[in-house]
Amino acid sequence: MKLLFTSLLIVFYSIEFSFASEILQVCSDENPRYVISVSHGDNYLGEIEFESFPEVAPKHSANLDSLVSINFYDRTAFHRVIPNFMIQGGDPNSRDKDRSTWGFGDPSQTKVPAEFSNLNHIRGTISAARTNDPNSATSQFFICVVSTPWLDGQYSIYGQVLRGMDIADLIVNVPRDARDNPIQKVEMTIKKVDPSSVNSNVFNSGNIRIFPNPAKDYLNFQSEDQGRIINYVRISDINGKVYFHKEYALQNYLEDISISVSDFPSGVFYINFLDSEGKEFILRFVKN
């Protein structure tokens, strides 16, 4: 049966929000990272970098990691693209079999049991495609290009895009046929990012905690280094669009700063702090 997900789901992992309980699945700098390299016909489109969530979906994350380690995804396709919804790929049939088989998968593939959580399907979410059987996920996945709250609750989210949603936007808008299959193949490879190659300054949290995270109305902050003075704050989304920036002329302690995010769209955001010593700190948070 063809893998479907017309009612996908997940909302954020329910945790008591406090200084001591950080939302690891969206804030951990130690989550495994991967890069999807994408070509459309003879044209190279670019890269989509994402992280997996072993704390949230350990079985799906382990399945992904094992498949990437054997180059399973190389030459597979994003075989289903629906504007204002998602892009789906990872079917081994899409390497070299007839297009009529793309999306149906290989019956011999190992099935991954459902790992439903309280995560939301937001822009950039990576979730497992499956049949009507909740425990039928294999290698196929989809990336949401918009928030899709009506899908939350029935599908296993196991990752989030960190950069490259502009590439996902290109993919979702390529010419397609009546089955939402790109007319010209959109081919991928997926490689794991070597932890030693990750710039340690990219997500230097400086022992700063954001709470609540995920956030709905306001962001508050706390640091193990009491008395940290903040001179500048900027918040941007995963595409670099700036939603908030402010320079503080007076002495502002980190703990005294509270930022309204109620008007932000749902998604993953980066917050940059510059302190009075000229040190920059970058953290991630999720807006529900």
N, C-alpha and C positions, 0 to 999 in steps of 0.2 A: 504493500500500500504506500502511496506517495506520502512523503513527509509533509505534514500540514501544521500550521500554527495560526489559525484564524482567530484564536482567542488565547494568546500568550499571556504570561503573568510573572509578577514578582514585585515585592514592595520592600522597603529596607529592613535588614536584619535587626529585629527588635532587641535593643540593648538599653539599659539605663544610661542616660547621657550624663556624664560627670567628668571631672578632670582625670579621674583614675581609669575610666572605661572608654578608650579610644575606639573608633570604628575602624578596625584593622582592614576590612575588605576594601575600603576606599582610601585609607590614609597610609597604609604600610608601604614604606619604600622598599621592602624586601619581597613583595609579591613578584612572582615570575613575570617576565616581560617577553613579548614576541613582536616580530615585525612581519606584516603581510606586504609583499611586493606584488604590484598589480600591473598587468598589461591588458590593453584592449586592442585585439588584433596585433598589428605590428607596432603599436604606440605604447610606450611605457607611461603609465599614469602617475606612479609614485608609491609611497609607503603609508601604511596604517599601523601605528604602534599601539599595542594594548597590553594590559596586565590581566592575569587570571586571579581568581579569588579562592585559594585553597581553603581558607577558613570558612567560607560559605558553602562551596560545592567541591569538596575534596575529590570525589570520584570523577566528576566531569573535568576538573583541573588536571588530575592525574592522567585521564584518558587523552586529553589534549596534548599533554607533555610527551606521552609515549608515542603518539602519532607524529608529532613534530620531529621527534628524535630519529624517526626512520624516513623522514622526508615524505610522509604520506600525502601531504596536501599539495606537493609540487605538481603543477600542470592541471590541478583541478580548477573548477570554474565557479564564479558567482553566477549560478544558473537561473536565479529568480530575482528580479528587481522590480520593486513596486514604488513609484514616487510617493512621497509623503508617508512612507511606511517603513520599508526595510530592504536590505539586500541579503540573500541567502546563498550559501555555498558549502563546499567541502564534500560533495558526493564523489566517490571514486569513479562512478560511471562517467563523469564529465571529463575524465582524462582522454579517453579515446573511443568510448562506445557511442552508439547512435544517440542523437539528441533526444529521441523519444523516451530514452531510459533515464535521462538526467532528472534527479530529484527523487527517484525511487529507491536509491541506495542498494547496497549489497546485503542480501539476507544473511550471509555468513558473518557479518560484522558483529563484534561484541556489543551487547546492549548495556547501556549505563542506567542504573536505577535513578528514578527522579530524586532531585534534591531541591525541593521547593523551599524558598525562604521568604523573608519579608522585604526583599529588594524590589524596587520599582523598575519597570522598563522605561528608561529615559533615553534621550539622544545619546548614542554611543554605547548603549548596553550591548553586550554579547551574550546570547542565550542559545540554548540547545534546541534545534529543530527535532521533531518527533512525529510519530503517527498518533492515532487516537489513544494508543496505549501509553500511559504516563511513563512507563519504564522502557521505552523503545528508542531512546536517543542513541546515536552512534557518533559519526564524525561530522555530521552537518550542523551548521550553526547559522545564526543570522545576526546582523547588526542593525539596530534601530537607527533610523535617520531623523526621527522625531520621537517625542515622548508618546507612548501608547498606553495610557493608564487602563484602558478597557481590556488589556491583555494580562494584567497582573494577577498572579496566583496559580497558574497551571503549568508553567514552564520553568526550567532550571537556568537561572542566570549564573554565569561563571566568569564574567570578565567585563572590562570597560575600556573603551578606546581612550588613549592618552594624547595622541596627536594623529592627524591625518583624516579628520572627518570631512575635510574638503575633498579628499580622494573618494570617500564613500558617497559624497554628494555627486561627484562625476559619474560614479558607477550606477547609481540609482536612476540617473537620467539618460543613460545610453539608449539608443533605439532598441525596441523589444518587439517580440511577436505577440500573438494572442494568448500565449501561455506565460507571458511575462519573462520569457527567456531572451536574453540579449541576442540580437541578430548576429552580431560579431562577438566571438567568444571573449569573455573577460576572465583572464587566467591569473592564477595566484601561485605564489610560493610562500611558505611560512617558516621562519627561522627563529630560534630562541636567542634572546639578547644575552650575551655573556655578562654576568654581573660585574666583572672587572672593567667592562667597557662603559658602564653607566657613570656619567659624571656625578660625583658625590655632591656637587654643589647644586644640582638641578632641583633636588627636593631636600634642601637643608632646613629641617624643621626648627633647629635651634632650641629643642626641648619645649616648643610652644604647642599647646593643645587648643583645638577649636571645640567649642561645645555650644549648642548641641550639634551633632554631625551624624546624620543628615540634619539640615536646618530647614525651617519653614518660614520663620519671621525674622529672627535676629541671630547674629553671630556674636559670641563672647569668647574671650581668650584668657589663658592662664599659662604661666611659664614657671619652670623650676628656678629660673634666675629672677628673683624678686627685684622690682625696681627698674625693669628694662624700659627705657624711654624710646618711643616710636616717633619717627619724623615723617614717615610716608607710608601709605597703604594703597595698593592697587589690586582690584579683583578683575579677572578676565576668564573667559570660557576656554574650552579646549581648542578653539580656533583662533584665539588671540583677541577676540572682541572684548573691549574694556567696558565693564558695567559699573565700576566704582573706582574713584581715585581721590585721594585727599592728602594734602600736605598739612602738617600740624606745626603751627608757628610757636605755640606754647609748649611747655613740658607736659607730654601726655604719656602716662604709664600704660603699658599694654593691658593690664587688668581693668583699666578705666574705659577702654574702647569697646563700644557696642555698635554693630553695623546692621542696618535693616536690609534684608534680602527678600522681603515679601513680594517685591515687584520683579524679581529675577525669574526667568523661565526655569523649568526643571532641567537638571543636568549636572555635570561635573565642572567645578570651577577651581582656578588657582588663585591663591591670595599671596601677594608679595608684601613683605614688611621690610622697611629700611630703618635701622635703629640709629641712635645718636652717635654710635661709634663707626657708622658707615657699613655695618654688616647687613647683608641681605638674607632673608629667610623666606622660603617658599613652601606652602602647604596646599593640600587638596581638600575640598569639601564638596558635599553633594547638597543640592537644593531640591527638596521634594515639592 
